[in-house]
Structure formats: C-alpha cells, structure tokens
C-alpha cells in the first residue's frame, strides 16, 4: 500500500492512501515532536504522549487503552510494540546519508519504508510511505502510516539533538 502525506506548517499532517482518500490527520501540540494526536476520518482519536520517569517511552492510547508503545533503542532506532503482539518492530534509518527509514519485523524483513524529502520551496518535508502486505490486524495497519510519520519526525529531532 502506498501513502502520501501533506505537511501543513510542520505541525499538521494529512495522510492519503493510493486512491487519494484522506485517512486522517496527525497534529502536534508543540514544535518538539513528543506529544501528538491522530484523528481519523471516522473521528477516532489516538493520543501520543511520553510516559515513564525519563519521558523516553511513548504511548499511543485510544480511550485510555494502550494500542502501541515506542521506545528508543541504543542503536539510534526505535522499538515499536503493539499491545496485541508479543514481538516488537524496529524503526531505523535505511542509509546513514539520506532520509529513508524502514520498519523491520523480528526476522529483519522490511514491513514498511518511509521516504522523506526536504522541499526547499516550502521549507517542509514531503513524505511517501510504502507498506508491504503483512499479517498485522486491521487497526494496526490503519495506524501504521501515522506511527511511521511520527517515528520519522521523532528520529530526526533525536538525531539533531545528539549531534
């Protein structure tokens, strides 16, 4: 499945499927990308916020029920764990010198790829996402593009803070 993301002001993202149908929006509450809200076309809302003592774990919550959790890894990647699955996925840069990211399953197979290209004219990133056919449930597959955009922005800010 292929997704295209429009970026409005670097804090509001709208995700479109390959037919051009809007799936919903990802809105950031502040410039630093740690708190956000996903609103789907069917008016479901998911809150994304840091948890834990050091505020490094990120919880994705719908109606006070944990859907997924994102944790930084030592290898400058992210671990993405869904509530109904025992194993986690790894989100990391594909190549050091560009803005391509991949989501890998526990076997190292590519589940999704995010292409982020900086647009000098608009001073924003343009995103394209390709998701491979997988065995994830319907809600997680629907949430995946939103979580991938969130994760790529989080990684970019995290790398900027480290360097």
N, C-alpha and C positions, 0 to 999 in steps of 0.2 A: 504494500500500500504506500502511496506517495502523498506527502502532505506539504503544503506551502504555508508559510507564516508571514503575516503582515505585521509590521512593527510600527506603532504609533507613539512617538515620544520616548521610546526606550523603556516605558513602564506599562504599556498596554499592547498585548499580542493577541492577534486573532488567528485561529488555525482553520485551514480549509483542506478538505480531502481532495482526491484527484478529480472529482466531478465539479469542484468549485463550491461545494456546500460548506457553509460555516459550521464547525463543530462546537465552538465556544471561544471564550477568551481567558487569557492568563493576565491578571492585573497585579502589579506590585504596589505595595503600600508606601514604599520608600525607595530611595535610589539604591541602597545596598540590597542585593537580592537574597534576603533570607526569609522575608515574610511576603506571601503572595496569596491570591485567591483565584481559583479556577471556577468559572461559571459556564456551564454547558448550555447548549441550545434549549434543552428541556428544563432549564432553571435549577439544575442540581448544583450545589456549591460544595467545593472542597477547599479547605484551608490548609495552607502550607506554612509551618512555623517551626523555629528551632526549639529543641527540648534538651533536657539534661543539664547538668551543672555547668558545663563549659559552653553550652548552647551550640554544640557541634553536630548533634544529631538533629535531623529534620523530619518532622512527622507530617504525613498527608492524612487529613482527617475529614470524614463526612459524617455529619450528625453525631459527633462525639464518638465515632467508631474509627479506629485506626485502619487505613487502607494500605498504606505503604510507609517505609522509612528509608531515609537516605543518610548514609554515614560516610565521612571522608575516610580514605584508606591511606596507608603510608606511602604508597606508590603514586601519589598525586592523582588518584582517581576517586571514584565514588562507588559505594556499595549500595545497590537498590534492592530492598527486600519487600516483597508483598506479603500481606497478612495471611493469605491462604496458601502460601508456598513455603516449603522448608528451606530451599536454597535461595541464594541471592544472585543478582546480576552485577556485573562490573561495568561502569561507565567511565571511559577514559579517552584521551586523545588518540586519534589514529596514527598521526605522524607528528613529531615534535614541532615542525616549522609551519604548520597550517592550522586552520580552524575546523578540521574534520574530527568528529567524535564518533565513537562506536559504543554500543551496548552489547556485552558478551554474556552468554549463559555460562553455567558451571563447567561446561566442556570446552569453552573457548570459542564457540560458534557465534558468529555475528547475528544478532537479533535485529538490530536497527543501526542506522547511520545518520548522523546529523551533519549537514553541510552548512557552515556559517561563513558568509562572505560579507566583508565590510563594504558598505556603499558610501563612497566619499561624498556624493551629491547630497544624500540625505543625512549623513553622519550617523547612520544606524547599521546594524547587521541585518542581512537578509538570510532567512533560514529555509532550508529544504530538508525534509526527513523522508527516509525510505525505511519501512518496516517490513521485514521478511515474514512470510507465513509462519505462524508459531502455534503453540498449544496453550497460550495464556487465555484466561477466561475473558468474556465479552467486556466487562467493566474495565479490566486492566488494559486490554487492547485499546479501548476508547481513551483511557487516561494516558497511555504511553507517549503520544506526541507532546502533551502538556508537560509531563515529567521530564522529557528529553530536553525541551527548551529551557525549563527551569534548571536542569542539571548543567547544561552547557553554559548558561549565564553564571551560575554559581562557580563553576570551574574557572571561567575566565577571570572573574573577580578574585578568586582564591589565588590564582597564579599571579595576578597583578600585585596582590598584597605580599606575596612571598618574594618576588623579585625586586 
